[in-house]
Amino acid sequence: MSDEVRDLILFDGPRRIARGSDAAVAAACRKALAASPHAALRVFDLATGRPVDLDLREQEPALAQKRGRPRLGVAAREVTLLPRHWDWLATQPGGASAALRRLVEQARKTGADNDVRRRRTEAAYGFMVEMAGDAPDFEETSRALFAGDRDRLTALIAPWPTDIRTQILELFDGAAASGD
């Protein structure tokens, strides 16, 4: 598991019972399982809408940080380019790596809104597939989701369980807000 903090949700059947970090949701899972060992618990990552597996063992306290420089998070990977691309990179200030980092950052800023909206819509869809894939009007609901039609989406999911409806709309509204 990475050091990144995830925002997770925990469902017991169609009912949302917790939201928070890995540790908070794992604790809620342990508590729910203690109360009902056969509970139908499902954990989802809100960033992706996909189910995740949690390690429910009690975590030992983290070791104290060692002295020295923190990790920079730099990863070396191979990139395949045409010779003219390598020639252009060689003329850039700071070298090829710095030029590639600048290009990536520029591209991330340029398409950031569309990327966020797409990821949030896909997260809402991923959650819908897992929790309501067999629900009435699922196909039509998917069309409304991807079309960005909140009114139609709301009408179609009206008969679905309240917490599932609420979660889909929260994910949808996050996607719609990122497109403004």
C-alpha positions in Angstrom: 0.0 0.0 0.0 1.2 3.5 -0.8 1.7 6.3 1.8 -1.2 8.2 0.1 -4.2 8.8 2.2 -7.4 7.5 0.6 -11.0 8.6 1.2 -13.0 5.4 1.7 -16.6 4.5 2.3 -18.0 1.4 4.0 -21.3 -0.1 3.1 -23.2 -2.9 4.9 -25.5 -4.1 2.2 -27.2 -0.9 0.9 -26.4 1.1 4.0 -23.4 3.4 4.3 -21.9 3.1 7.8 -18.6 4.8 7.6 -16.4 7.2 5.6 -12.8 8.1 6.2 -9.2 7.0 6.0 -8.0 3.4 5.7 -7.5 3.2 9.4 -10.9 4.7 10.3 -12.8 2.5 7.9 -10.8 -0.6 9.0 -11.8 0.2 12.6 -15.4 0.6 11.5 -15.2 -2.8 9.7 -13.9 -4.5 12.8 -16.6 -3.0 14.9 -19.4 -4.0 12.4 -18.0 -7.5 12.1 -17.8 -7.8 15.9 -21.5 -6.9 16.1 -22.5 -9.0 13.1 -19.9 -11.6 11.9 -21.8 -12.3 8.7 -22.3 -8.6 7.7 -22.1 -7.9 3.9 -19.4 -5.2 4.2 -18.1 -3.5 1.1 -15.4 -0.8 1.1 -15.0 1.6 -1.8 -12.3 4.2 -2.7 -14.1 7.4 -3.5 -11.5 8.5 -5.9 -12.1 5.5 -8.2 -15.5 4.2 -7.1 -13.9 0.7 -7.0 -14.0 -1.7 -4.2 -10.8 -2.1 -2.1 -9.5 -4.7 0.2 -8.5 -3.6 3.7 -6.1 -5.2 6.1 -8.3 -5.5 9.2 -5.5 -6.5 11.5 -4.7 -4.0 14.2 -1.9 -1.8 13.0 1.3 -1.4 15.0 2.3 2.2 15.7 4.6 3.6 13.0 8.3 3.6 13.6 9.9 7.0 14.3 11.3 8.7 11.2 15.0 8.2 10.6 17.3 11.1 10.4 18.4 12.3 7.0 16.9 13.6 3.8 13.3 12.6 3.1 12.7 10.6 -0.1 12.3 12.8 -3.1 9.8 10.6 -4.8 11.7 10.5 -8.1 11.3 7.4 -10.2 13.5 6.5 -13.1 11.6 4.9 -16.0 12.3 4.3 -19.7 10.8 6.6 -22.3 10.8 5.8 -26.0 11.1 8.8 -28.4 12.0 9.5 -31.9 15.5 10.8 -32.6 14.1 14.3 -33.4 12.5 14.3 -30.0 15.7 13.4 -28.3 17.5 16.2 -30.3 15.0 18.7 -29.2 15.2 17.6 -25.5 19.0 17.9 -25.6 18.7 21.6 -26.5 16.4 22.4 -23.5 17.6 24.1 -20.4 18.1 21.7 -17.5 18.3 18.7 -19.7 15.8 16.1 -20.9 14.4 15.2 -17.5 13.7 18.8 -16.6 12.1 19.5 -20.0 9.9 16.3 -19.7 8.8 17.3 -16.2 7.9 20.8 -17.4 5.9 19.3 -20.4 4.0 16.9 -18.1 3.1 19.7 -15.6 1.9 21.9 -18.4 -0.2 19.1 -19.8 -1.6 18.3 -16.4 -2.7 22.0 -15.9 -4.1 22.3 -19.4 -6.5 19.3 -19.2 -6.9 19.2 -15.4 -10.6 20.1 -15.3 -11.6 17.5 -18.0 -9.4 14.9 -16.3 -11.0 15.5 -12.9 -14.5 15.4 -14.4 -13.8 12.2 -16.3 -12.3 10.5 -13.2 -15.2 11.5 -11.0 -17.8 10.3 -13.5 -15.9 7.0 -13.9 -15.8 6.8 -10.1 -19.6 7.3 -9.9 -20.1 4.6 -12.6 -17.7 2.2 -10.9 -19.6 2.6 -7.7 -22.9 2.2 -9.5 -21.8 -1.0 -11.2 -20.7 -2.6 -7.9 -23.7 -1.5 -5.8 -26.5 -1.2 -8.3 -25.5 -3.2 -11.4 -28.7 -5.3 -11.1 -31.0 -2.4 -10.2 -33.9 -1.3 -12.4 -33.1 1.0 -15.2 -29.3 0.6 -14.7 -28.5 1.0 -18.4 -30.6 4.2 -18.8 -29.1 5.5 -15.5 -25.6 5.0 -16.9 -26.5 7.0 -20.0 -27.8 9.8 -17.8 -24.6 9.8 -15.7 -22.3 10.0 -18.7 -24.5 12.6 -20.4 -24.3 14.7 -17.2 -28.1 14.9 -16.9 -28.6 15.2 -13.1 -32.4 15.5 -13.3 -32.8 12.3 -15.3 -30.2 10.5 -13.2 -32.1 11.6 -10.0 -35.4 10.4 -11.4 -34.0 7.0 -12.5 -32.3 6.2 -9.2 -35.3 7.4 -7.0 -36.4 3.8 -6.2 -32.9 2.7 -5.3 -31.8 2.5 -1.6 -31.2 5.9 -0.1 -27.5 5.6 0.8 -26.6 4.2 -2.6 -28.6 7.1 -4.3 -26.9 9.6 -2.0 -23.5 8.3 -2.8 -24.1 8.3 -6.6 -25.3 11.9 -6.4 -22.3 13.0 -4.3 -19.9 11.5 -6.8 -21.9 12.9 -9.7 -22.1 16.4 -8.2 -18.3 16.3 -7.7 -17.9 15.5 -11.4 -20.3 18.2 -12.4 -18.7 20.8 -10.1 -15.3 20.1 -11.6 -16.6 20.9 -15.1 -17.8 24.5 -14.2 
